[in-house]
């Protein structure tokens, strides 16, 4: 179960962003948290900072590349 310190915030939230910062283990370890949040009826989004060449992945077109210079993300790429 989630820590009591964030239970209230989780309770009132509808949308939750899970963020990883490379390495893969953060993503893997977040899967039980994701499943718990989904079971609570939350909409969960994933984000990840990667140092890998994502452009080499077959599904690269589904990613949104964001940098410090990014000013606008097309609305069609933002989940509603």
N, C-alpha and C positions, 0 to 999 in steps of 0.2 A: 504494500500500500504506500501511497505517497506520504511524504513527511507532513506533519501537522502544520508546519510553518507556511506551507503553500496551499493547504487544503481549501481555505476560504477563497483564495484567488482562483483556484481551479474550479471551484463550485460556481462562481459567477461568470467565468469565461465561457464563450461559445466557440471561439477559434483560438487554437494554440499552435505556436511555431516551435518545432524542435530543431535545434541547430547543432551541427557537428563541425569540428574544426580539423578535418583530415585524419588520416590514419586508419579509418574503417572501424576500429573498435568502438568508438563513440556511437557510430550508427548502429552497430550490432547490439550494443548494450541498451540503446534507446528503444528497441523493438518491444520489450515488455511494457515500457512506459506508454508507448504508442497504443498498444493493445488495451491497456487499462483506460487510457483517455477515450478511446473509441467506445469501450463498453459503458463509459459514463455519458455517451451521446455527444462528445465533443468533435468538432471538425479539426483535424490535425494536419498541419503542413510540415514538410521537411525542407531544411536548407542545409547546405554544407559548403564549407570553405575547403577547396581542394588545391593541392599543389601538383596534381596530375594533369596530363594532356587529355582533358575531357573531349577535345575535338576529335580524338581517335576512337571514341566510343560510337557504336552503331546508332544509339538513340540521342546523339548529341543535339539534334534539332529541338528536342523537348526541354533542354536546359535553358535557363536564362543566365547569361553571362553578365555579372555585375562587378564593376570596378569602382575605385574611388572617383573616377571621372563620370560614372553613369549618372545621368540627370533624369532620364525618363525611361520607364519600362512600358512598352506598349500594353494598353489595357487588356488586349486579347490574351496576354501571357500571364495575367494576374488572376488567380482563382477567385471565384465569387462565392 
